[in-house]
Amino acid sequence: MKYLNLLHDSADEFGPIRVYDDGKFRILSFADGDEQSRIKLATPHILQHEYTQAMTLTLLFCQQPKRVGILGLGGGTLLSALYHAIPSIQITAVELREEVIESAKMYFKLPQGKRIQIEHADAQEYIKKGFNRKVDILMTDLYNTDDMEHGVLQKSFIENCAQQIKEDGWLALNCWINHKDDPQLVSTLKASFGDIRALDTGSGNWVVLAGKIKNEMNSKELKAIAQKVSQQLGFPLNKWLSRLYTIE
């Protein structure tokens, strides 16, 4: 990242928090060589990272969510994308690090208003108590300076997430590729969800989508919806839909 200008450099008990800028893009980093979040300054609501784009495939199965929960704010890119794409959506994001919240507001054009609630809390603890009201979609993107938060793969965490999702709702879970088809994770998901799908983004991430009830739409129907949702989000979803497979 030597070619980038360093806008912000600080640290808390969990590690560094750095913001870089090259005039076109802005990047949040938690470690050398790490990109936690990236926005294009001209269009901050259009997702740049492939795994975040893949996570929005949940919008094919739950097209007009009223309430969304996001565990792990980072630069707020998922929040910005959903807020911009879906009128009247209510979003609650949970972030452990207070300075990350402040950085998202200061440097990443994080939307603010009545429809957005930011909770400064440990997401794994927060989800035990849960949101004020159940959500249509829950997205989890919990990573620390070194790795994915290991508690995310635990049975108790998945069960707590499921309890906070409406009966026709969906979970989007961002994992590393080495978790691909992890039999224990799959077994845990099957206990709470009736429709489990996943895809390899090709960039080191394995994204799992899990619905409470089985979605019966065929590939033609899903492609048509993907085209419509792509226009709302500002990037093509069919690329990720073509990689999506069902876990039986």
N, C-alpha and C positions, 0 to 999 in steps of 0.2 A: 504493500500500500504506500510505498515511498513517493509515488507520483501524485498522491492525493494531498490536499491541504488539511491539516489537523485543526478542526474548529473547537473541539472540546476534548479534554483529557482529565479524567478524574478516576477515583476508585472508591469503592465501599467495602464492606466486610466480605463480599462475595467475589471481588476482583475488579479489573479495570472497566471503565465505561468511556469509550472514545467515539467521536463523531468526525467523519472525514467528508470532504467535498471536492469535486473536480470541476465545479461550475455547471455540470449537467446532472450528476447523480449525487446523492447524499447517502452515507453508509453509517450504520451503527455497528460497533465492534466490541466484543467482550474479551478478545485475545488477539495476539499477533496473527495476521493472516485470516482472521475470522470475519465473516459477514453475517451479523445477526439479522439486520434489516437493510433494505435498499429502496430508495424512492428515486424516481425521475422528477426533478424539481418542477418541470413544466406540467406534469400530470401525476401528482403524488397519489392519486386514488387508483391508478392502474398498477396492479401487482407486477413486480419485476422478478421475484424469485419463483422458480418453477414449482417448488413444493407448495407454496401458498396458492398458486394458481390451481394446482391439482386439488387442494382442499376445498375449493369453491365448487367442485363437482356436486357437493351436497345440495346445491341450489337446483340441480336437475330433478332431485327427488322431493325437495321441499322448496317450491318455486317462489313463494311469497311469505317467507318467515316473518312473524311479528316480533319474536324475541330471539336474540342470539347471545350466547355466552362465549367468551374467548378467554382461555386460560394461558397466560403468557402474552404480555402486550408487546414487548420489544419496541420497535419504532412505530407501532400502531398501524402497520400496512393493511392487515386483514380488516381491522376496524374501519379504516378509511375507505377501502374498496366496497365493503358491504353498505356503509352509510351512504355512499355516493350512488350505489346501484339500486337500492331498494327504498323507495319513499316510505316514511313513517316507521321504519324499523327501529326497535329498541335494542340497544347493545350494552351489555355489561362485560367489562374486561377486568381481569384480575392479574395484578403484577406484584411480585415480591419486592422489587427494588424501587424505592421511592425516587431515586435519581434517574432511573430509566423512564419513569412516568414523566418527570420534568423534562428530560431530554426529548421525549416524543412530542411533548407540547411545544418546546422551544425550537427544535430543529427539523421536525418531520411533518409539520403542518397537520397535526392531529386535530380532527374535527372536535368541536366541543358544543354542548347544548343540552337541552332537556332530554333528548333521546339517547344520550350517552352517559353511562355511569362507569367511573374508573374506581376500582377497589384496590387499595394498597394492602395486600395480604398474601400469605403463602397459599397458592392455589390448591395444593393437596389438602391443606387443612380447611380452606374455605369451602371446598366442594362437599365436605362432610356435612356441614350445616346447610349449604346450598343457597341458591338464589331466592329472592322473594317470591318469584313465580317461575314455574318450569319453562324451559326454552324449547324452541322448535329445532334449533341447531346448536350444538356445542362443539367448539373447535379447541383442541389442545395442542400447544406448541411450547412445551416446557423444556428449555435447555439452559444449562449453566455455562460457566467459562470453559469447562473441560468436556462435557458430554451431555447427553440427554438425561433428564431427571429420572433415576431408576424407578422411583415410586410410581411413575406413570404406567408401567407394565404390570403393576400388582393387581391382584383380584379385587381388593378393597377399593382401589381408585376407580377401576372400570365400573364396579357396582355403584359407587357413589355418583359417577357421571350418569349412568343409566337412570338413576332415580331422579335426576334433575332434568331429564328430557321428556317431552310430551310423548304420548303413546304412538304418534305417527312421526316422531322426530328422528333426527340423525346426529351421529357423532362423527367428527373428523379428527383423526389421530395421526400426528406426524411422528414417524419413527425413523431410525437409521435403517439402511438396507440390510444390515446383518440381523435384523429382527424379522426379515421376510418369512412369512408363513411359520413363525414360531408356534409350535403346537400348543404350548401352554397358554400363550396369548390368545390364539384362535379359540381354544376351549373356553377360556374365560369370557371372550366376547360372545360366543354362542349361547352362553348361559343367560345373557341379558338382551341379546339382539337377534332378530329373525332374518336379517339380510346383511351379509358381510361381504364387502368388496374391497379390492386393494389395487394399487398400481405402483410400479417402480418408475420413479421420475427420470431415472438415468443420470441423476446428479447426486446420488448417495442417500436419497431419502426414499422411504417406503411409506406411502400414505394409505391409511385404512379408513374406509367409510362404513359405518355400521348403522343400520336402520332398525327401529323397534319392530316394524312389521315388514313383511316381504313386499317389495315393489315389483309389480307385474308388467311394467312397460317394456316393450320390445326395443331392439336397437334402433329401428327407424324412428320410433317415437322419441327416444332419448336424443338422437341426433338433431331432430327438429327443435327440441327444447334447448339443446346446447347452442344452437345457432342464435336463438332469441336471447338467451342469457349472456352469450358472448358479446352481443351488442351493448348490453347493459354494463358489463364489466370492462370492456375495452380491449379484450384479448381473446384469441380463439380457444374454446374449450374442447373442441372435437379432437385435438391433438392428445389430450389427456383421457378423454372418453375412450379413444381407440385402444388405450393401454389398460383400461380397467377390466378386471376379471372378478368373477364371483368365487368366494371361498365356500366350498360345500362342507 
